[in-house]
Amino acid sequence: MARAIESLVATAGLAIERLQAHANSTRLLEAEARERLDALPPPADDDLPGAVKTRATLRVVCRSLRARLRETLRALEGARAAVDAALLAHHRDKTHVPGVAARPPQDGSSEGDVRAFASDVARIVEEAEEDGLFAALPSLPASGPGPGPGPVEETEKETTEKKTMEDSADITHLPDALFDELVRLGAGARRADRATTRAVVAKLAAAERDVDARAALAHEIETRFRVASPGTSPGTSYSSENFAYGTTSLRAWTRVVAACPALARAMRALAADAEKDPEGALPASRRVESLGDDGGESYAEVSTRALRVLEQKARVVVFGSSTGWLVFYAALVFGARSVGYELLEGRVATANETARECVFSSERESEKNTSSVSDLFAFSCSDALFAPLGENAKVVVLTSQCWDEALKTRVASRLASHLTVGALVVDYGDSLKRERAFGEPVAVVEAPTSWNEKQKFYVFQKKQ
C-alpha cells in the first residue's frame, strides 16, 4: 500500500501540471490578443462596425484572460505550497526543521499532516474547476477579412500537438534514431556509449520520483533560504519559486542545438577541443580509482580537483544545473566539457551519485574503456553570481524560467561584463535582450519541456 505522501505527490503532481499547462496557454493567448489589439489602428469616427466590434472584443478577452491567469497562478501557488508543506511534514520524522511551525499531527505522526495537506490540494483543484480555470479558452476574433481556420486545419493542428506531447511524454525513451541525429549534428567522438547515456537519464528520472529525496530538498530550501536570519547569506534573498523543478529532455535539447547553427558549431568546437586534450581535466582513471577504499583521495576531493581544472578549459557552463541533466547532455552526448552550478546541495548530490553509479563505475568495470567521458564534467554547489566564467566559458545555459527578476538582472549584467565576444548564452527567457552587449537573440527555438509543450529557448551571442 502506497504511503500517504506518495499518493499526495502523485495526485498533486498531476493537478500542478494541469494548472501549469493552463497558465501557459492562458499567458500565450493573452499575449496574442494584446499583440492583435496593439496592431489595430487607433479608434476613429469613421471606423467600420466590424473594426469597432473587433477592438472591443479583444479588450474584453485581454481583461478576462488576465484575470483568469491571475487566478490560475494563485491556485498553482497554493497547490505547490501544500505539497511543499506535506514534504516537510514527511521529512520531520527524520530531521527537525528549525523555525517551521507545523500543525500538530492528527494521529501522532506526520501521516496526519500529510493527509491534511492532501485535502488542501483537493480543495484547491475543486475550486479551480468551479471557477472555470480548466474550461476551454475563448476564441479570438478574426484579424482579417478572410475566413478563420476551418475544422480540417484545426484538426491537423491538434494532431501535431498531440504527436509532440507523445514524443516528449517519456523522457527516458531515447531511440537509436535520436542518437543517429546527434551523430549528424557532429557530436564529439568522446561521447559516452548509448547504454551509459540511457542509464544516466533513467537514474535522474527515478530520482525525480523519489519522495524521500524531494522531502529532503523541501527541507533544505526551507532551512537554507526561507527561515535563515536575514543578511546571513546572499542566498537568503532568493524566493522559493527559484527552486521550482522542471525537466528538459535530450530530444528537446537536441532540437534546440539543431535549430541554431551557431550553437551547433560551438558544441562541435568544444567537442573537438576536448578531443585534442583527452586528459585535460583529470585522467579518468584517477576519478574512477577514487570509488574504491584504497586509502587514497576521497571521491569529493578528486571531483573538486577536476572541477578546478575544468573551470580553466573551454567548456559549457550551466547555471541552475539541478540534478545535472544539461551537464550530462553536453558531456556524454556531445563530448564537450561541461560544468554545472546549483544552489541546492541535495540536487548536486544526486548529480554526483548518478555520475558515480552510471559513468565512473561502468568505466572502472569496462575492459575496453575506449570512450572515457568521466573527465568531461563536474558539478558544484555554487551561486551563479559568483561561479567563475572567464574567456573559456564558450556556451552558458541559464535555467532562468522561475528565477526572481532581480536575479535575472544581476546574472545578465554579470554575463555582459565577463563573457568574451562571441560566447553564446542559451536562456529559457529573453531578459538578456535588455543588455546592449547581447541585444536581440540570434535564434528562438520552441521545444517541449515538462512544464510547457512550447517552451521558448532564446540563444544570444555576446557582441563587441
N, C-alpha and C positions, 0 to 999 in steps of 0.2 A: 504493500500500500504506500502510495506517494506521501511524503511529508507535506504538511500544510504549506510550508514555504515553497516547495517545488510546484505545488498546484497553483499557488498565487502567482509565482513568476511566469508560469506558462500561460495562464489566462490573462494576466495583466499585460504580458508582453504582446499578445495579440491585440488587445484593446489599445495599447500605446501605439503599435504600428498602424492600426486603423486610424486613430486620431492624427498621427503624424502624416499619413497619406492624404487625409482630407485637408489638413492645414496646408500642405504643399500645393495641392490642387487649387484650394481657395486663393492662396497667395498668387499663384501664377495667373489665375483668371482675373483677379483684381488688377494685376499689373497690365494685363492685356486690355481690360476695359478702360483703365486710366490712359493707356497709350492711345487707344482709339479716340477717347474723349479729347485728349490734348491735340490730336491731329485734325480735329474738326475746325473749320473756320469760325471766328468769333460770331456770336449772335448778331443778326441784322434784321431791320424792319421788314425786308423783303424775303426772309427765309421761307422756303417751301415747307408745307406742313410736315412732310416726311423728315426733313432735317431737324425741325423742332422736336418732333417725337423721338428721333434717334438720340439727340443730345439729352433730353430729359430722361430717357430710359437708361442711358449709360450712367448718368449721375445717380439714379436710384440704385442701379446694380452695384456701382462702386461703394456707395454707403452701406448697402446690405452685405456685400462681401467683406467689407472692413469690419463690420460688427460681428459677422459670423467667424471671421478669422480670430478676432479677439476672444470670443467665447470658446472657440476650439483650442486655442493656446492655453486658456485658463484651465480647461478640462485636462489638457495634456500635462500641464504643470502639476495639477492635483494628483493625477494618476501616478506620475513619476515620483512625487513626494511620498505617496502612500507606499509604493514599492520600496523606496529607499528606507523608509521608516521600518517596514517589515523586515528588510535585510538586516538593519541594525538590531532589531529585536532578536532576530535569529542568532546574530553574532554575539549578543550579550551573554549567552551561556558560556562562551569561550573566553571572551575578553571584555572587561568592563569598559564602557565608553564614557570617559570623563566629561562632565558638563552637559550630558544629554538627558533631558527629562523624559522618561518613558512612562506610559500608563502602567499601573500595576497589572501583572499578568492575571488573567481571569481564572486560570486553573493551576496556578503555582509554577508555570513555566512560560517560556517565550511563545509557545504554541497559541496561547490565548491572544496575545498581542497580534500575532500574525493573522489569525482569523479575523480579528477586529479590523485590521488594515485591508484584508481581502474584502470585507463588507464595504469599506470606504471606496475601493476601486469599483465594485459592483454598482454602488450608488452613483458614482461619477459617470459611468457608462450609461446607466439608465437615464440620468438627467440629460446627457448628451443626445440620447435617442429622442427623448421628449421635446428637446429644444430644436430638433431638426438638424443637428450638426452633421448627421450622416446622410441626409437627403441629397438627391441629385442637385448639382449646381445649376443655376439658371443659364439660359442660352443668351448670348449676346446678339443684339440686333445686327442685321446685315450691314456691312460697311460700305457697300457699293450698290449700283443699280441692278446688278445681275442677281440671279438666284443663289441662295446659300447652298452648302454642300448637300447633296442628295443622300438617300439612305444607303446606296451602294458604297459611296465614298466613305461614309461614316463606319460602315461595317468593315471596310478594308483597314481603316484606322484602328478600330477596336481589335481586329485580328493581329495587326502589327504590334500593338501594345501588349496583347496577351502573350505573343511569342517572346517579346522582350522580357516579360515577367517570368515566363517559364525558363528562358535561357539563364536568368540570374537567380532563380529560386534556390538552387543548391550550390552554395559557394564551394563545396568540396568536390563538385563534379568537374574534373579537369580532363577533357577528352584529348586524345592524341592530336586531333585537328587543331586545338588551341596551341599546343607546343610546336606544331608544324608552322603555324602562323608566326610564332615568335622567332623561329629559325629564319623565316623570310624577312623579318624585321632586322635581322643581323645581330641577335643576342650573342653575347660573347662565348668563346669556346669554353671558358672555365665556368660554365654554368653547371648546376647540380643535375644529376640524373633525374628523370621524371618521377621515379618512385620516391626519392627524397623530398622533392617538392610537394608531392601529394601527401606524404606523411606529415610534413610541416603544416600544410593547410588543414588537414584533418585534426591535428593536435590543437591548433589555435581555435578551430570551430568548436571542439569539445570543451575547451577552456571557457568559451563564451557561455556554455550551458551549465557550467559548474556553479551551483547555487552557493555553496560554501565560499568559493573564491569571490563571487560577486558580493556576498555579505562582508567579506574581509575588505574589499575595495570600498564599499559604502562606509565602513568603519574608518578606513584611512582618510577618506575625503572629509568625513565629519570631524575627526580629531586634528587633522593637519591643516585644514583650510576653512573650517567653519567655527570651531569652538576655541581655537587658539586665541591668545590675547592679541588684540590689535597692535600692530607695529613690531611684532616679534620676528617677522619674516616677510620677505616680499610676496611669498605665496599666500599670505592671509588675505590679500586683496582680491583673490580670484573667487568668483561665484561658482556654485555647484554646477551650473549649466556648462561651464568649461569642460567638465569631465563626462559629458554625455557620450555614450559609446555607439559607434556605428562601424560597419564593415564595408570595405571596397574589395570586390572580387578581383582575382587575377584577370578574368575576362574583361572586366571594366577597365582595369589599369592598362591592359594591352590595347584596348580601343583608344584610350587617351594618347598613348605613345604613337600608335599607328596614324592617328588623325593629325598629328603635329610633326611635320618633317624636322623642324629644328630640335624638338625633343628627341626624336628617334636618332638623329645624328649625334646628339650629346650623349645618349646612352651607349651608342656604338663606340664613341670615342673613349668613354670611361671604361668600357669593357676591354678595348684594345690596350689602354694604358695599364690596366690590371694584368693583362696577358703578358706584357713586356716585363713586368716586375712581379713575378708569381710569388715571391717570398717577401714582398714589400711590407706587409703589415706585421706578420709574425708567423714563422713556419707552422703549418698546420699541425705537424707532429707535436710541437710544444703545447698547443692548446688541447690536443687530444690526450696527451700524456697526463695532463692535469686532472683527468677524470679518475685516475687511479689513486690508490692510497700508498704512494711511494715515498711519502715524507717530503716531497718537493713543494713547489709553489701551489697555492690553492687555485681553484678554478677562478675565483673572483680576482685574485692577484694577477693571474695571467691575462684574463679578459680586460682588466684595467690597463695593463701594458699594451695590449693590442689596440685598445681604444685610442690611447695617446699616439700611437704610430699612425693609425688610420686618419686621425684628425690632421695629419700633415700631408696626406695624399689627396690626389684628385678623387672626388667622391660625390655621392648623393647624400644630402642631409635631410632628414625627416624630423620636423618639429611637431610634436604631438604624435609620437610613433606608436602609442598604445602598446599592444602586445606584439608589435613587430611586423605586421602584415606587409606594409610597403617596403620596409627594410629588407625583408626576406625576398620579396619580388625582385628588387633591384639586384641583389647579390646572387641568389640561387637561379633566377631565370635569365637575367640579362648579363650576369657575370661582371657587374660593376661593384666597386667598393661602396659601402653604404653604412651610415651611422644614424641611429635613431635616438632622439632625446625625448624623454617622457617624465612628467612630474610625479606620477604615481608609482611608488616602489613595487606594489603588487603587480602592475602590468609589466614592468621591467623584469620582474622575477619570472613571470610567465614566458616572456620572450626568451630569456636565458635558459629556462628549463626546456623549452621547445628546441632550442639550438643544441643543448646537451643531448637530449634524447633522440632527436631526429637527424641531426647533422654530424656532430662530433663523434657520437658513439658509432654511427654507421661507418664513418671514415676510419675509426680505430679498428673496427672489425673487418673492414674491406681488405682483401688480399691485394687487389689491383690498385686501389686508391689513385685512379688515373685522373679524376676531376675534382681535386680538393678545392672546396669553396669556403672552408671554415675560417680562413683568414681574411675574407672579404667584408665581414660585417661585425658590428659591435653595437651595444646598447648602453645608454647612460641615463641615470635618474637625474636629470638636469632641467633647468629652466631655459626656454628658447631665448629669453632676453640676455642670457649670459653664456650660452654654449658657443664654442669657437666657430668661426666661419673661415676667414682668410681667403687667399687667392685661389685655393684649390677646391672650394665649395662650388662645383660646376652646376649642380642641379639641387634646388631646395624645394622641398614639399611642405606645404602648410596645411594641416588638417584643421582649418580655422572655422569650420561650419558653425560651431557653437561657442566660439571664443567671445569674450567681452569685447565691446567696441574699443575700449581703452587699450586692451592687449593687442588687438589687431593693428591699431595705430602705432603703438610702440615697436612692434615687430616689423611693420612696413618701413618705419623710419630707420631702424637698425639695418635692414637689408639694403635700403637705398644708400646707406653710408659705408657698409662693409663689404658688399659683394663687388666683384670685379666686373668690368664691362663685358657683356656677352653671356654672363651667367643667367640661367633660366630659373624661374620660380613657378611651380605648379600649385595653385591655390584652389580651395573649394569655395572661394568667394572672390569678389572683384575689388576689394579695398585697396589693392596696390595701385590701381589706376589713378588714385589721388596723388601718388608720388610722381614728381616730374621725372625722376630717374627711370621710371618704368612706363608711364603713360598707358595707352590702350594695349590690351593683350594681343599677342601675336596669334593666338588661337583660343577658341572657346569650343569645348567638346562636351557633348551630352553622353552620359553613361549611367547605367543603373547602379545604385548603391542600396544598402539595406534599409535606408530611410527615405529614398527618393528614386523613383523609376527613371527620372530625367534630371539627375544631378548635373549641374554645370561645373566643369573644370576649366579654370582660367590659366592660361600659360603666358607668363610675362617674361620679357628679356631686359636685362639691365642695359641702359643706354649710356652714352658718354656723359 
